């Protein structure tokens, strides 16, 4: 039952932000006869990378974190392994790759603007909600994690 709730949440909330709404906004670009085919292939690659990253993160929240990405069922264990070793927000990074893929595939300037808006939305959620919440929930362990792992840029 919990897995079904996680899937429904992901399909509805993040799905709307990174999939359905960008397709709606870029729908007039589907007939773009001048689209650069190479950029479209890069867009498909960006979708795949973003989708794999986001899926891995949801699974990590479910298995390692004993929770989900949904605010009503957050992880009870701080997830710091896997992709979370390189960036504190790989799920959002995956979502941004998906939106970037929409822009590259459809080559619609409105999707580039939308990508910027989505990044600012994600950044605001992280700064004003998630980080304060995680500091309260996990205390010193989260503080140490923040000192070791960057918020956005992947540390190789």
VOBA-1610 file (N, C-alpha, C; in pm, whole numbers, padded with zeros to 5 digits, always signed):
BEGIN
Unk+00082-00120+00000Unk+00000+00000+00000Unk+00087+00126+00000Unk+00195+00123+00080Unk+00284+00239+00085Unk+00348+00264-00051Unk+00388+00157-00119Unk+00450+00172-00251Unk+00352+00237-00350Unk+00227+00200-00343Unk+00125+00260-00430Unk+00110+00409-00402Unk+00111+00447-00273Unk+00101+00590-00238Unk+00222+00667-00292Unk+00340+00606-00283Unk+00461+00671-00334Unk+00449+00691-00485Unk+00408+00588-00556Unk+00395+00597-00702Unk+00293+00704-00740Unk+00179+00704-00673Unk+00076+00805-00703Unk+00126+00945-00676Unk+00194+00965-00562Unk+00249+01098-00531Unk+00345+01142-00641Unk+00438+01054-00680Unk+00539+01088-00780Unk+00473+01121-00914Unk+00374+01043-00953Unk+00306+01068-01080Unk+00229+01200-01079Unk+00173+01235-00964Unk+00090+01355-00958Unk+00172+01481-00933Unk+00250+01486-00826Unk+00316+01612-00790Unk+00441+01637-00874Unk+00549+01559-00856Unk+00665+01585-00943Unk+00633+01564-01091Unk+00547+01466-01121Unk+00510+01441-01261Unk+00451+01563-01327Unk+00368+01636-01255Unk+00307+01758-01311Unk+00414+01863-01337Unk+00505+01881-01242Unk+00606+01986-01255Unk+00708+01957-01363Unk+00757+01832-01370Unk+00867+01804-01463Unk+00825+01732-01591Unk+00700+01690-01599Unk+00659+01617-01720Unk+00536+01678-01787Unk+00423+01675-01719Unk+00298+01716-01783Unk+00296+01864-01820Unk+00331+01952-01727Unk+00327+02096-01754Unk+00426+02137-01862Unk+00551+02088-01860Unk+00642+02124-01971Unk+00591+02077-02107Unk+00530+01958-02111Unk+00476+01913-02240Unk+00361+02002-02286Unk+00280+02044-02191Unk+00171+02136-02225Unk+00227+02269-02275Unk+00325+02324-02203Unk+00383+02453-02241Unk+00454+02445-02376Unk+00516+02332-02405Unk+00590+02318-02531Unk+00511+02253-02642Unk+00380+02233-02621Unk+00300+02158-02718Unk+00299+02224-02856Unk+00308+02355-02862Unk+00310+02421-02993Unk+00442+02396-03065Unk+00544+02350-02994Unk+00673+02323-03056Unk+00681+02184-03117Unk+00578+02100-03096Unk+00580+01965-03152Unk+00589+01966-03304Unk+00540+02071-03366Unk+00544+02081-03511Unk+00666+02160-03559Unk+00765+02177-03476Unk+00884+02254-03511Unk+00965+02179-03618Unk+00946+02217-03743Unk+01014+02150-03855Unk+01163+02184-03859Unk+01203+02294-03795Unk+01342+02336-03798Unk+01420+02288-03676Unk+01363+02196-03602Unk+01429+02149-03481Unk+01560+02080-03516Unk+01661+02110-03439Unk+01792+02048-03456Unk+01784+01904-03402Unk+01805+01808-03491Unk+01788+01668-03454Unk+01891+01623-03351Unk+02013+01674-03361Unk+02115+01639-03262Unk+02071+01684-03122Unk+02016+01806-03112Unk+01968+01857-02983Unk+01854+01771-02931Unk+01772+01719-03021Unk+01663+01632-02979Unk+01718+01502-02918Unk+01824+01448-02977Unk+01887+01328-02919Unk+01947+01358-02782Unk+02007+01476-02769Unk+02061+01516-02639Unk+01946+01532-02539Unk+01833+01584-02586Unk+01715+01596-02500Unk+01666+01460-02452Unk+01664+01362-02540Unk+01623+01227-02501Unk+01720+01171-02396Unk+01849+01193-02416Unk+01950+01149-02319Unk+01927+01218-02184Unk+01894+01346-02188Unk+01867+01421-02066Unk+01745+01365-01994Unk+01639+01329-02069Unk+01521+01265-02009Unk+01561+01136-01939Unk+01640+01054-02009Unk+01680+00924-01952Unk+01762+00941-01825Unk+01859+01030-01830Unk+01942+01055-01711Unk+01855+01105-01597Unk+01773+01206-01624Unk+01687+01262-01520Unk+01591+01159-01464Unk+01531+01079-01550Unk+01438+00976-01505Unk+01505+00871-01420Unk+01624+00827-01461Unk+01698+00728-01383Unk+01741+00783-01247Unk+01789+00906-01246Unk+01830+00970-01120Unk+01711+00983-01026Unk+01601+01036-01077Unk+01482+01054-00993Unk+01429+00920-00941Unk+01426+00820-01027Unk+01378+00687-00986Unk+01468+00628-00879Unk+01600+00640-00896Unk+01693+00589-00796Unk+01668+00659-00661Unk+01646+00790-00665Unk+01625+00866-00541Unk+01497+00824-00470Unk+01390+00806-00547Unk+01263+00762-00487Unk+01283+00625-00422Unk+01354+00536-00490Unk+01380+00402-00435Unk+01467+00412-00309Unk+01565+00501-00308Unk+01650+00518-00191Unk+01570+00571-00072Unk+01480+00665-00099Unk+01393+00715+00008Unk+01308+00602+00064Unk+01258+00517-00024Unk+01169+00408+00015Unk+01244+00298+00091Unk+01362+00260+00042Unk+01435+00148+00101Unk+01528+00191+00214Unk+01618+00282+00188Unk+01716+00326+00288Unk+01652+00421+00389Unk+01576+00519+00338Unk+01519+00622+00425Unk+01393+00582+00497Unk+01336+00469+00457Unk+01212+00418+00520Unk+01098+00520+00512Unk+01091+00590+00399Unk+00985+00689+00378Unk+00964+00710+00230Unk+00925+00830+00194Unk+00901+00862+00053Unk+00931+01010+00031Unk+00926+01055-00096Unk+00944+01198-00123Unk+00823+01283-00080Unk+00713+01219-00049Unk+00592+01292-00010Unk+00609+01358+00126Unk+00571+01484+00141Unk+00587+01553+00269Unk+00512+01485+00385Unk+00406+01414+00356Unk+00330+01348+00462Unk+00394+01216+00506Unk+00497+01170+00434Unk+00564+01044+00467Unk+00713+01055+00441Unk+00782+01149+00508Unk+00924+01170+00478Unk+01009+01055+00530Unk+01131+01043+00478Unk+01222+00941+00530Unk+01248+00961+00679Unk+01261+00851+00750Unk+01293+00857+00893Unk+01442+00836+00917Unk+01513+00796+00813Unk+01658+00777+00818Unk+01720+00871+00716Unk+01823+00944+00755Unk+01891+01037+00664Unk+01963+00957+00555Unk+01927+00984+00430Unk+01988+00913+00317Unk+02112+00991+00273Unk+02228+00928+00287Unk+02355+00994+00250Unk+02438+00906+00158Unk+02384+00796+00113Unk+02459+00703+00029Unk+02417+00719-00117Unk+02487+00648-00204Unk+02455+00652-00346Unk+02471+00792-00403Unk+02374+00837-00478Unk+02381+00970-00540Unk+02387+01081-00437Unk+02337+01055-00317Unk+02338+01155-00210Unk+02478+01179-00154Unk+02577+01103-00198Unk+02716+01128-00159Unk+02774+01245-00237Unk+02716+01275-00354Unk+02773+01378-00440Unk+02695+01508-00440Unk+02568+01503-00414Unk+02486+01623-00405Unk+02372+01597-00307Unk+02333+01699-00231Unk+02227+01680-00132Unk+02088+01672-00195Unk+02078+01709-00320Unk+01946+01716-00384Unk+01941+01646-00520Unk+01984+01521-00528Unk+01985+01456-00660Unk+01846+01437-00720Unk+01743+01425-00636Unk+01609+01408-00690Unk+01567+01533-00769Unk+01597+01649-00713Unk+01567+01774-00783Unk+01654+01788-00908Unk+01780+01748-00898Unk+01870+01754-01013Unk+01814+01665-01125Unk+01767+01546-01089Unk+01705+01459-01188Unk+01585+01525-01253Unk+01502+01590-01173Unk+01385+01661-01227Unk+01427+01773-01322Unk+01533+01843-01287Unk+01582+01951-01375Unk+01634+01894-01507Unk+01699+01777-01502Unk+01744+01712-01625Unk+01625+01676-01715Unk+01515+01635-01653Unk+01395+01602-01732Unk+01341+01728-01801Unk+01331+01837-01726Unk+01281+01962-01785Unk+01379+02012-01891Unk+01509+02000-01866Unk+01609+02036-01967Unk+01589+01953-02093Unk+01558+01825-02075Unk+01531+01739-02190Unk+01414+01788-02272Unk+01309+01837-02205Unk+01194+01893-02278Unk+01239+02013-02362Unk+01319+02100-02299Unk+01367+02218-02372Unk+01450+02177-02494Unk+01544+02085-02473Unk+01632+02044-02582Unk+01557+01971-02693Unk+01460+01889-02656Unk+01385+01814-02756Unk+01290+01903-02835Unk+01218+01987-02764Unk+01117+02071-02829Unk+01173+02204-02879Unk+01286+02246-02822Unk+01353+02370-02861Unk+01259+02489-02858Unk+01189+02500-02746Unk+01095+02609-02725Unk+01151+02699-02614Unk+01164+02827-02644Unk+01221+02920-02546Unk+01138+02928-02418Unk+01009+02904-02430Unk+00926+02908-02310Unk+00969+02798-02212Unk+01020+02688-02265Unk+01067+02580-02177Unk+01200+02614-02111Unk+01281+02696-02175Unk+01403+02743-02110Unk+01366+02834-01993Unk+01270+02923-02015Unk+01222+03008-01906Unk+01160+02923-01796Unk+01084+02822-01834Unk+01022+02733-01736Unk+01129+02659-01655Unk+01237+02615-01720Unk+01347+02548-01650Unk+01404+02639-01541Unk+01422+02765-01571Unk+01474+02861-01473Unk+01376+02878-01358Unk+01247+02889-01390Unk+01144+02903-01286Unk+01141+02779-01197Unk+01150+02661-01256Unk+01148+02536-01179Unk+01271+02529-01088Unk+01388+02568-01139Unk+01507+02568-01053Unk+01486+02663-00935Unk+01433+02782-00960Unk+01411+02877-00851Unk+01308+02823-00751Unk+01206+02754-00800Unk+01108+02690-00712Unk+01175+02583-00627Unk+01252+02494-00691Unk+01321+02388-00617Unk+01417+02448-00514Unk+01491+02550-00554Unk+01587+02613-00463Unk+01515+02673-00342Unk+01403+02738-00367Unk+01325+02798-00257Unk+01273+02689-00162Unk+01223+02580-00217Unk+01174+02470-00133Unk+01287+02415-00047Unk+01403+02397-00107Unk+01519+02344-00034Unk+01561+02439+00077Unk+01576+02566+00046Unk+01626+02665+00142Unk+01527+02692+00254Unk+01402+02714+00218Unk+01305+02760+00318Unk+01225+02650+00387Unk+01219+02531+00329Unk+01143+02424+00392Unk+01230+02302+00427Unk+01293+02243+00326Unk+01359+02114+00349Unk+01479+02123+00442Unk+01570+02217+00417Unk+01689+02223+00501Unk+01655+02254+00647Unk+01568+02352+00677Unk+01532+02373+00818Unk+01464+02249+00880Unk+01379+02183+00803Unk+01312+02063+00853Unk+01413+01952+00881Unk+01507+01931+00790Unk+01607+01825+00809Unk+01702+01858+00924Unk+01732+01985+00944Unk+01815+02025+01059Unk+01744+01991+01191Unk+01614+02017+01197Unk+01538+01983+01317Unk+01527+01832+01336Unk+01506+01761+01227Unk+01484+01617+01236Unk+01612+01538+01264Unk+01723+01574+01199Unk+01844+01493+01208Unk+01960+01562+01280Unk+01944+01688+01315Unk+02042+01760+01398Unk+02184+01760+01343Unk+02277+01722+01430Unk+02420+01726+01399Unk+02456+01639+01279Unk+02390+01526+01263Unk+02420+01439+01148Unk+02393+01513+01017Unk+02286+01590+01012Unk+02255+01665+00891Unk+02353+01781+00873Unk+02391+01847+00982Unk+02490+01955+00974Unk+02622+01905+00915Unk+02668+01790+00962Unk+02792+01733+00909Unk+02777+01696+00762Unk+02663+01642+00728Unk+02635+01606+00589Unk+02641+01731+00500Unk+02581+01841+00547Unk+02583+01966+00471Unk+02724+02019+00450Unk+02811+02000+00546Unk+02950+02046+00535Unk+03029+01961+00436Unk+02988+01837+00419Unk+03063+01745+00332Unk+03010+01738+00189Unk+02881+01765+00169Unk+02819+01744+00038Unk+02754+01874-00008Unk+02783+01917-00132Unk+02725+02042-00182Unk+02575+02030-00208Unk+02509+02143-00203Unk+02363+02148-00220Unk+02322+02109-00362Unk+02387+02165-00464Unk+02344+02142-00602Unk+02451+02081-00690Unk+02565+02143-00696Unk+02668+02099-00788Unk+02725+01965-00743Unk+02734+01875-00835Unk+02784+01742-00805Unk+02934+01750-00782Unk+02976+01694-00670Unk+03119+01687-00639Unk+03170+01552-00688Unk+03264+01555-00779Unk+03317+01430-00833Unk+03434+01380-00752
//
